[in-house]
């Protein structure tokens, strides 16, 4: 009997190729499901109780860069070429770092009958980083407990958020500086004829800062 690899988080056990084939055939006997998943532009993989892929749609194959031989029987991190998935014999989900991975954490909830949505960042062995929103949805067919696992690329959203954060930070700094100088102009050392300009600068500065803070709260 082959010993089970050591894990520091999720179970490392896997089922045999024969069991994978049986589970895959069970999904294939649901042609409407297969057609629907292939019609979805989001990457989707059906995982068994051991987190191994038993079916994937075309969108996932496009990300994986090959046919389903690169997917079936593997776990999400292995399919996406995550650097952590190849650090231990147990594979995806078994390293200490996997404890904070949203992809690994969502799957058990799905297997327990609860839909779960998480976010994760996967660094591929090529150096490319993927920001993903993953959704694990319970899917039981016959005697097989499994999960429909959808992966949505949110890298553009994350980049936009980072740029917005920088923008707001810089604008607040500039607006705060304007307000500071406007307050300085109110000191007796400055001529009285500047009072109108001071009032305009103050009111404009307050409005800019309020608008930006309101935008940040959205």
C-alpha positions as MATLAB code, in Angstrom:
seq = 'XXXXXXXXXXXXXXXXXXXXXXXXXXXXXXXXXXXXXXXXXXXXXXXXXXXXXXXXXXXXXXXXXXXXXXXXXXXXXXXXXXXXXXXXXXXXXXXXXXXXXXXXXXXXXXXXXXXXXXXXXXXXXXXXXXXXXXXXXXXXXXXXXXXXXXXXXXXXXXXXXXXXXXXXXXXXXXXXXXXXXXXXXXXXXXXXXXXXXXXXXXXXXXXXXXXXXXXXXX';
ca = [
       0.000    0.000    0.000;
       1.376    3.396   -1.008;
       1.792    5.662    2.038;
      -0.231    8.879    2.051;
       1.959   11.973    1.555;
       2.365   14.320    4.500;
       0.202   17.434    4.461;
       0.311   20.706    6.370;
      -3.255   21.674    5.516;
      -5.754   19.907    3.233;
      -5.881   16.093    2.941;
      -3.362   14.693    0.470;
      -5.218   11.450   -0.364;
      -6.176   10.840   -3.985;
      -8.332    8.263   -5.707;
      -7.099    5.965   -8.464;
      -7.365    6.578  -12.195;
     -10.109    3.971  -12.344;
     -12.238    5.869   -9.835;
     -11.551    9.134  -11.665;
     -12.729    7.509  -14.893;
     -15.944    6.288  -13.234;
     -16.664    9.730  -11.792;
     -15.914   11.389  -15.124;
     -18.270    9.022  -16.928;
     -20.998    9.818  -14.397;
     -20.724   13.517  -15.292;
     -20.594   12.707  -19.015;
     -23.982   10.998  -18.640;
     -25.420   14.460  -17.927;
     -25.117   16.008  -21.419;
     -27.163   19.095  -20.554;
     -24.774   19.930  -17.714;
     -21.759   19.418  -19.963;
     -23.231   21.670  -22.658;
     -24.104   24.383  -20.144;
     -20.637   24.392  -18.577;
     -18.968   24.565  -21.984;
     -21.198   27.512  -22.903;
     -20.010   29.506  -19.876;
     -17.091   31.873  -20.630;
     -15.800   31.502  -17.046;
     -13.368   28.662  -16.294;
     -15.171   25.784  -14.547;
     -13.960   22.439  -13.251;
     -15.899   19.699  -11.462;
     -13.927   18.382   -8.480;
     -14.461   15.172   -6.555;
     -14.206   14.735   -2.781;
     -10.405   14.546   -3.054;
     -10.301   17.899   -4.931;
      -9.327   16.135   -8.156;
     -10.764   17.287  -11.478;
     -13.258   14.955  -13.135;
     -14.519   17.404  -15.772;
     -13.501   20.823  -17.108;
     -15.023   23.224  -19.596;
     -13.250   24.743  -22.583;
     -12.553   28.034  -20.793;
     -10.468   26.205  -18.192;
      -8.609   24.232  -20.854;
      -7.698   27.534  -22.507;
      -6.110   28.725  -19.244;
      -4.402   25.386  -18.632;
      -2.940   25.489  -22.123;
      -3.805   22.011  -23.360;
      -6.424   19.288  -23.584;
      -8.134   17.556  -20.679;
      -5.174   15.216  -20.132;
      -3.552   18.194  -18.386;
      -6.585   18.575  -16.145;
      -8.335   15.299  -15.280;
      -7.174   13.851  -11.964;
      -5.324   17.001  -10.981;
      -6.137   19.638   -8.404;
      -6.766   23.339   -9.137;
      -3.272   24.546   -8.227;
      -1.696   21.813  -10.333;
      -3.923   22.679  -13.287;
      -3.003   26.367  -13.025;
       0.694   25.576  -12.471;
       0.817   27.194   -9.017;
       4.350   27.213   -7.592;
       3.110   25.850   -4.249;
       1.443   22.843   -5.867;
       4.831   21.369   -6.755;
       6.673   21.983   -3.503;
       5.478   18.812   -1.779;
       4.634   15.268   -2.762;
       1.026   15.839   -1.701;
       0.548   18.579   -4.291;
      -2.022   21.357   -4.290;
      -3.413   22.256   -0.874;
      -0.809   20.497    1.252;
       1.755   23.206    2.025;
       1.755   25.613    4.955;
       1.089   28.473    2.517;
      -2.117   26.791    1.319;
      -3.798   27.655    4.628;
      -4.461   31.165    3.323;
      -5.426   30.131   -0.221;
      -9.052   30.951   -0.978;
      -9.202   28.255   -3.649;
      -8.293   25.488   -1.198;
     -10.508   26.890    1.559;
     -13.642   27.129   -0.607;
     -13.736   23.489   -1.722;
     -14.488   21.832    1.674;
     -17.464   24.146    2.148;
     -18.831   23.054   -1.222;
     -18.366   19.396   -0.336;
     -20.303   20.023    2.877;
     -23.243   21.369    0.890;
     -22.545   25.094    1.288;
     -21.764   27.458   -1.555;
     -18.633   29.471   -0.860;
     -16.926   32.371   -2.625;
     -13.301   33.276   -1.952;
     -10.464   35.213   -3.540;
      -6.925   34.031   -4.051;
      -3.692   34.948   -5.770;
      -1.824   32.189   -7.569;
       1.761   32.640   -8.687;
       2.518   30.342  -11.595;
       5.899   28.754  -12.167;
       6.315   31.060  -15.160;
       6.246   34.016  -12.748;
       2.794   35.167  -13.855;
       0.373   36.038  -11.044;
      -3.350   35.317  -11.249;
      -5.894   37.103   -9.067;
      -8.975   34.908   -8.945;
     -12.443   34.904   -7.449;
     -13.421   31.273   -6.923;
     -16.886   29.866   -6.299;
     -17.466   26.361   -4.957;
     -21.016   25.096   -5.505;
     -22.222   21.718   -4.156;
     -22.963   19.160   -6.865;
     -24.119   15.672   -5.949;
     -24.873   13.154   -8.669;
     -25.724    9.623   -7.680;
     -23.351    8.427   -4.986;
     -20.691   10.940   -5.940;
     -20.211   14.090   -3.835;
     -18.486   16.785   -5.834;
     -18.135   20.517   -6.371;
     -18.617   22.756   -9.376;
     -15.626   25.051   -9.052;
     -15.658   28.306  -11.042;
     -12.625   30.557  -11.421;
     -13.023   34.180  -12.493;
      -9.987   36.287  -13.371;
     -10.213   39.517  -11.356;
      -6.691   40.752  -12.132;
      -7.993   43.853  -13.999;
     -10.269   44.655  -11.056;
      -7.379   44.358   -8.603;
      -5.158   46.574  -10.762;
      -7.906   49.187  -10.988;
      -8.354   49.139   -7.227;
      -4.626   49.637   -6.721;
      -4.553   52.573   -9.142;
      -7.602   54.143   -7.507;
      -5.956   53.823   -4.109;
      -2.851   55.630   -5.359;
      -4.984   58.283   -7.065;
      -7.043   59.030   -3.986;
      -3.966   59.111   -1.776;
      -2.189   61.602   -4.024;
      -5.226   63.825   -4.528;
      -5.907   63.960   -0.809;
      -2.317   64.985   -0.163;
      -2.490   67.788   -2.736;
      -5.879   69.002   -1.550;
      -4.687   68.930    2.050;
      -1.684   71.036    1.092;
      -3.936   73.595   -0.605;
      -6.067   73.786    2.512;
      -2.990   74.178    4.688;
      -1.717   77.132    2.668;
      -5.180   78.657    2.628;
      -5.286   78.501    6.418;
      -1.818   80.020    6.563;
      -3.001   82.968    4.470;
      -5.556   83.757    7.173;
      -2.843   84.763    9.611;
      -2.404   88.521   10.340;
       0.896   88.543    8.454;
      -0.989   88.563    5.139;
      -2.772   91.505    3.576;
      -6.521   91.911    4.011;
      -7.168   91.964    0.235;
      -6.428   88.259    0.091;
      -9.503   87.383    2.161;
     -11.751   86.671   -0.830;
      -9.188   84.345   -2.414;
      -8.668   82.634    0.912;
     -12.376   81.949    1.269;
     -12.625   80.486   -2.229;
      -9.583   78.250   -1.711;
     -10.896   77.009    1.611;
     -14.340   76.156    0.283;
     -12.925   74.501   -2.844;
     -10.463   72.455   -0.818;
     -13.139   71.243    1.576;
     -15.350   70.238   -1.334;
     -12.556   68.330   -3.103;
     -11.688   66.370    0.026;
     -15.349   65.592    0.768;
     -15.942   64.362   -2.786;
     -12.888   62.114   -2.731;
     -13.782   60.658    0.653;
     -17.312   59.956   -0.564;
     -15.870   58.153   -3.591;
     -13.614   56.061   -1.375;
     -16.630   54.955    0.651;
     -18.403   53.517   -2.424;
];
